[in-house]
Amino acid sequence: MMAARDLARDAAPQILPLRLEGVGYAVRGQPLLHGLSLTIRSGRRLMVMGANGAGKSLFLRLCHGLIEPTAGRRLWASGEARAEAQAMVFQRPVLLRRSVAANLAYPLALKGMAGPERRDTVARTLDRFGLAPLADRPARLLSGGEQQRLALARAWAMRPQALFLDEPCSALDPSATLTIEAMIEGFATEGMTIVMTTHDLGQARRLAEDVAFLHRGRLIEHGPADAFFAGPETPEARAFLAGDLIW
Protein backbone atom coordinates (compact mmCIF):
# COMPACT_ATOMS: atom_id res chain seq x y z
CA MET A 1 0.00 0.00 0.00
CA MET A 2 1.18 3.51 -0.72
CA ALA A 3 2.35 5.57 2.22
CA ALA A 4 -0.04 8.21 3.54
CA ARG A 5 0.06 11.50 1.64
CA ASP A 6 2.07 9.82 -1.15
CA LEU A 7 -0.52 10.93 -3.70
CA ALA A 8 1.14 14.35 -3.96
CA ARG A 9 4.48 12.88 -4.96
CA ASP A 10 7.06 14.51 -7.20
CA ALA A 11 6.50 17.88 -5.47
CA ALA A 12 3.61 18.59 -7.83
CA PRO A 13 1.97 22.00 -7.26
CA GLN A 14 -0.89 21.64 -4.83
CA ILE A 15 -4.23 22.52 -6.40
CA LEU A 16 -6.12 22.71 -3.10
CA PRO A 17 -7.74 24.39 -1.36
CA LEU A 18 -10.43 25.15 -3.94
CA ARG A 19 -12.39 28.33 -3.31
CA LEU A 20 -15.75 29.21 -4.79
CA GLU A 21 -16.60 32.89 -4.52
CA GLY A 22 -20.18 33.83 -5.31
CA VAL A 23 -20.35 31.18 -8.00
CA GLY A 24 -23.50 30.86 -10.06
CA TYR A 25 -24.53 28.83 -13.07
CA ALA A 26 -27.35 29.64 -15.47
CA VAL A 27 -28.67 28.04 -18.66
CA ARG A 28 -30.45 30.29 -21.17
CA GLY A 29 -30.89 32.88 -18.46
CA GLN A 30 -32.36 30.41 -15.97
CA PRO A 31 -30.22 30.32 -12.80
CA LEU A 32 -29.60 26.79 -11.49
CA LEU A 33 -26.89 27.55 -8.92
CA HIS A 34 -26.87 30.78 -6.94
CA GLY A 35 -24.01 32.56 -5.18
CA LEU A 36 -22.09 29.54 -3.91
CA SER A 37 -19.21 30.47 -1.62
CA LEU A 38 -17.13 27.85 0.20
CA THR A 39 -13.63 26.47 0.53
CA ILE A 40 -12.81 22.81 -0.12
CA ARG A 41 -9.82 21.98 2.03
CA SER A 42 -7.09 19.49 1.24
CA GLY A 43 -7.30 15.99 2.68
CA ARG A 44 -10.96 16.16 3.77
CA ARG A 45 -14.03 14.11 2.87
CA LEU A 46 -16.82 16.48 1.88
CA MET A 47 -20.30 15.03 1.39
CA VAL A 48 -22.61 17.15 -0.77
CA MET A 49 -26.21 16.58 0.24
CA GLY A 50 -29.68 17.81 -0.60
CA ALA A 51 -32.97 16.75 -2.12
CA ASN A 52 -33.34 15.76 -5.76
CA GLY A 53 -32.96 18.85 -7.92
CA ALA A 54 -30.96 20.75 -5.30
CA GLY A 55 -28.02 21.12 -7.70
CA LYS A 56 -25.62 18.54 -6.27
CA SER A 57 -24.42 17.10 -9.58
CA LEU A 58 -24.11 20.56 -11.13
CA PHE A 59 -22.06 21.62 -8.14
CA LEU A 60 -19.70 18.68 -8.63
CA ARG A 61 -19.33 19.32 -12.38
CA LEU A 62 -18.64 22.97 -11.75
CA CYS A 63 -15.94 22.22 -9.18
CA HIS A 64 -14.34 19.65 -11.48
CA GLY A 65 -14.43 22.02 -14.44
CA LEU A 66 -16.83 20.18 -16.73
CA ILE A 67 -18.92 23.34 -16.73
CA GLU A 68 -17.83 26.93 -16.19
CA PRO A 69 -19.52 29.33 -13.77
CA THR A 70 -21.62 32.06 -15.34
CA ALA A 71 -21.08 34.22 -12.25
CA GLY A 72 -18.44 34.43 -9.55
CA ARG A 73 -15.04 32.74 -9.46
CA ARG A 74 -13.63 29.23 -9.04
CA LEU A 75 -10.11 29.54 -7.61
CA TRP A 76 -7.61 26.70 -7.29
CA ALA A 77 -4.62 27.25 -4.99
CA SER A 78 -2.26 26.66 -7.91
CA GLY A 79 -4.11 29.08 -10.17
CA GLU A 80 -5.48 26.25 -12.29
CA ALA A 81 -5.97 22.53 -11.81
CA ARG A 82 -3.88 20.30 -14.06
CA ALA A 83 -6.07 17.63 -15.64
CA GLU A 84 -4.19 14.81 -13.95
CA ALA A 85 -4.40 16.50 -10.53
CA GLN A 86 -8.10 15.76 -10.19
CA ALA A 87 -10.54 13.11 -11.37
CA MET A 88 -14.26 12.48 -11.43
CA VAL A 89 -16.25 9.25 -11.26
CA PHE A 90 -19.87 9.31 -12.34
CA GLN A 91 -22.96 7.51 -11.13
CA ARG A 92 -22.77 5.38 -14.27
CA PRO A 93 -19.08 4.66 -14.94
CA VAL A 94 -17.70 5.79 -18.27
CA LEU A 95 -15.68 2.81 -19.51
CA LEU A 96 -13.87 2.15 -22.77
CA ARG A 97 -14.80 -0.72 -25.07
CA ARG A 98 -11.64 -2.48 -23.97
CA SER A 99 -10.50 -4.92 -21.32
CA VAL A 100 -10.29 -4.07 -17.65
CA ALA A 101 -6.50 -3.81 -17.87
CA ALA A 102 -6.69 -1.62 -20.96
CA ASN A 103 -9.11 0.73 -19.21
CA LEU A 104 -6.45 1.24 -16.56
CA ALA A 105 -3.57 1.57 -19.01
CA TYR A 106 -5.14 4.05 -21.44
CA PRO A 107 -5.27 7.16 -19.23
CA LEU A 108 -1.79 6.41 -17.92
CA ALA A 109 -0.52 6.38 -21.51
CA LEU A 110 -2.26 9.71 -22.17
CA LYS A 111 -0.53 11.04 -19.07
CA GLY A 112 2.78 10.16 -20.70
CA MET A 113 3.76 7.35 -18.35
CA ALA A 114 6.45 5.13 -19.86
CA GLY A 115 5.61 1.54 -20.79
CA PRO A 116 7.42 -0.31 -17.96
CA GLU A 117 6.05 2.01 -15.26
CA ARG A 118 2.60 1.88 -16.85
CA ARG A 119 2.54 -1.93 -16.85
CA ASP A 120 3.72 -2.00 -13.24
CA THR A 121 1.06 0.53 -12.20
CA VAL A 122 -1.68 -1.45 -13.95
CA ALA A 123 -0.56 -4.69 -12.28
CA ARG A 124 -0.42 -3.10 -8.82
CA THR A 125 -3.82 -1.48 -9.31
CA LEU A 126 -5.43 -4.73 -10.46
CA ASP A 127 -3.98 -6.54 -7.48
CA ARG A 128 -4.86 -3.92 -4.90
CA PHE A 129 -8.53 -3.68 -5.85
CA GLY A 130 -9.17 -7.37 -6.52
CA LEU A 131 -9.48 -6.89 -10.26
CA ALA A 132 -6.62 -9.17 -11.37
CA PRO A 133 -8.93 -12.12 -12.17
CA LEU A 134 -10.94 -9.77 -14.41
CA ALA A 135 -7.97 -8.17 -16.18
CA ASP A 136 -8.75 -9.56 -19.64
CA ARG A 137 -12.53 -9.32 -19.40
CA PRO A 138 -14.32 -6.63 -21.46
CA ALA A 139 -15.02 -3.82 -19.02
CA ARG A 140 -18.58 -3.33 -20.23
CA LEU A 141 -19.49 -6.93 -19.37
CA LEU A 142 -18.71 -6.45 -15.69
CA SER A 143 -21.42 -6.19 -13.06
CA GLY A 144 -22.43 -2.75 -11.85
CA GLY A 145 -20.34 -3.06 -8.71
CA GLU A 146 -17.33 -4.30 -10.66
CA GLN A 147 -17.62 -1.45 -13.13
CA GLN A 148 -17.70 1.11 -10.36
CA ARG A 149 -14.73 -0.56 -8.66
CA LEU A 150 -12.83 -0.34 -11.95
CA ALA A 151 -13.75 3.32 -12.41
CA LEU A 152 -12.49 4.14 -8.92
CA ALA A 153 -9.34 2.07 -9.39
CA ARG A 154 -8.64 3.88 -12.66
CA ALA A 155 -9.02 7.23 -10.93
CA TRP A 156 -6.73 6.11 -8.08
CA ALA A 157 -4.04 4.98 -10.52
CA MET A 158 -3.78 8.56 -11.80
CA ARG A 159 -2.83 9.74 -8.30
CA PRO A 160 -5.18 12.74 -8.23
CA GLN A 161 -5.09 15.22 -5.38
CA ALA A 162 -8.88 15.61 -5.53
CA LEU A 163 -11.51 13.05 -6.49
CA PHE A 164 -15.09 14.07 -7.30
CA LEU A 165 -17.69 11.30 -6.94
CA ASP A 166 -21.28 11.68 -8.16
CA GLU A 167 -23.52 9.20 -6.30
CA PRO A 168 -21.07 6.32 -6.85
CA CYS A 169 -23.18 3.79 -4.93
CA SER A 170 -26.70 4.76 -5.98
CA ALA A 171 -27.33 1.67 -8.13
CA LEU A 172 -25.35 -0.86 -6.08
CA ASP A 173 -26.39 -3.57 -3.64
CA PRO A 174 -25.28 -3.34 0.02
CA SER A 175 -22.24 -5.57 -0.44
CA ALA A 176 -20.93 -3.60 -3.42
CA THR A 177 -21.69 -0.35 -1.60
CA LEU A 178 -19.53 -1.37 1.37
CA THR A 179 -16.71 -2.30 -1.02
CA ILE A 180 -16.86 1.12 -2.68
CA GLU A 181 -17.01 2.88 0.68
CA ALA A 182 -13.91 0.97 1.83
CA MET A 183 -12.10 2.11 -1.31
CA ILE A 184 -13.07 5.72 -0.67
CA GLU A 185 -11.91 5.54 2.94
CA GLY A 186 -8.61 4.07 1.73
CA PHE A 187 -8.14 6.90 -0.74
CA ALA A 188 -8.74 9.43 2.02
CA THR A 189 -6.23 7.70 4.29
CA GLU A 190 -3.63 8.20 1.56
CA GLY A 191 -4.32 11.92 1.51
CA MET A 192 -6.76 12.23 -1.38
CA THR A 193 -9.44 14.90 -1.03
CA ILE A 194 -12.93 13.46 -1.59
CA VAL A 195 -15.91 15.53 -2.74
CA MET A 196 -18.93 13.26 -3.10
CA THR A 197 -22.66 13.61 -3.61
CA THR A 198 -24.92 11.15 -1.85
CA HIS A 199 -28.60 10.77 -1.02
CA ASP A 200 -27.85 8.01 1.52
CA LEU A 201 -27.87 9.48 5.03
CA GLY A 202 -26.24 6.40 6.52
CA GLN A 203 -23.44 6.59 3.99
CA ALA A 204 -22.96 10.29 4.64
CA ARG A 205 -22.70 9.66 8.38
CA ARG A 206 -20.11 6.93 7.78
CA LEU A 207 -17.92 8.87 5.36
CA ALA A 208 -18.33 12.60 5.91
CA GLU A 209 -15.86 14.86 7.66
CA ASP A 210 -17.56 17.95 6.23
CA VAL A 211 -21.02 18.48 4.76
CA ALA A 212 -22.28 20.94 2.16
CA PHE A 213 -26.08 21.07 2.09
CA LEU A 214 -27.75 22.47 -1.03
CA HIS A 215 -31.35 23.57 -1.40
CA ARG A 216 -32.81 24.93 -4.64
CA GLY A 217 -29.36 25.64 -6.01
CA ARG A 218 -28.17 27.50 -2.94
CA LEU A 219 -25.63 26.44 -0.34
CA ILE A 220 -27.45 26.88 2.94
CA GLU A 221 -25.17 24.91 5.29
CA HIS A 222 -21.48 24.02 5.19
CA GLY A 223 -19.35 22.78 8.05
CA PRO A 224 -18.13 19.78 10.07
CA ALA A 225 -20.24 16.66 9.67
CA ASP A 226 -20.61 16.02 13.40
CA ALA A 227 -22.17 19.41 13.99
CA PHE A 228 -24.43 19.11 10.95
CA PHE A 229 -25.86 15.75 11.95
CA ALA A 230 -26.16 16.69 15.64
CA GLY A 231 -28.01 19.92 15.00
CA PRO A 232 -28.50 21.40 11.53
CA GLU A 233 -29.04 25.14 11.58
CA THR A 234 -31.75 25.49 8.91
CA PRO A 235 -35.30 24.12 8.83
CA GLU A 236 -34.66 22.67 5.37
CA ALA A 237 -31.71 20.60 6.60
CA ARG A 238 -33.62 19.48 9.68
CA ALA A 239 -36.51 18.35 7.49
CA PHE A 240 -34.14 16.54 5.13
CA LEU A 241 -32.50 14.61 7.97
CA ALA A 242 -35.94 13.74 9.34
CA GLY A 243 -36.88 12.22 5.99
CA ASP A 244 -39.47 14.84 5.12
CA LEU A 245 -40.01 16.05 1.57
CA ILE A 246 -38.57 19.48 0.90
CA TRP A 247 -39.12 21.52 -2.24
Residue, then its C-alpha position, 0 to 999 in steps of 0.5 A: m500500500m502507498a504511504a499516507r500522503d504519497l498521492a502528492r508525490d514529485a513535489a507537484p503543485q498543490i491545487l487545493p484548497l479550492r475556493l468558490e466565490g459567489v459562483g453561479y450557473a445559469v442556462r439560457g438565463q435560468p439560474l440553477l446555482h446561486g451565489l455559492s461560496l465555500t472552501i474545499r480543504s485538502g485531505r478532507r471528505l466532503m459530502v454534498m447533500g440535498a434533495n433531488g434537484a438541489g443542484k448537487s451534480l451541477f455543483l460537482r461538475l462545476c468544481h471539477g471544471l466540466i462546466e464553467p460558472t456564469a457568475g463568480r469565481r472558481l479559484w484553485a490554490s495553484g491558479e489552475a488545476r492540471a487535468e491529472a491532478q483531479a478526477m471524477v467518477f460518475q454515477r454510471p461509470v464511463l468505460l472504454r470498449r476495452s479490457v479491464a486492464a486496458n481501461l487502466a492503461y489508457p489514461l496512464a498512456l495519455k498522461g505520458m507514463a512510460g511503458p514499464e512504469r505503466r505496466d507495473t502501475v496497472a498490475r499493482t492497481l489490479d492486485r490492490f482492488g481485486l481486479a486481477p482475475l478480471a484483467d482480460r474481461p471486457a469492461r462493459l461486461l462487468s457487473g455494476g459493482e465491478q464497473q464502479r470498482l474499476a472506475l475508482a481504481r482507474a481514478w486512483a491509478m492517476r494519483p489525483q489530489a482531488l476526487f469528485l464522486d457523483e452518487p457512486c453507490s446509488a445503483l449498487d447492492p449493500s455488499a458492493t456499496l460497502t466495497i466502494e465505501a472501503m475504497i473511498e476511505g482508503f483513498a482518504t487515508e492516503g491523503m486524497t481529497i474526496v468531494m462526493t454527492t450522496h442521497d444516503l444518510g447512513q453513507a454520509r454519516r459513515l464517510a463525511e468529515d464535512v457536509a455541504f447542504l444544497h437547497r434549490g441551487r443554494l448552499i445553505e449549510h457548510g461545516p463539520a459533519d458532526a455538527f451538521f448531523a447533531g443539529p442542523e441550523t436550517p429548517e430545510a436541513r432538519a426536514f431533510l434529515a428527518g426524511d421529510l419532503i422538501w421543495 
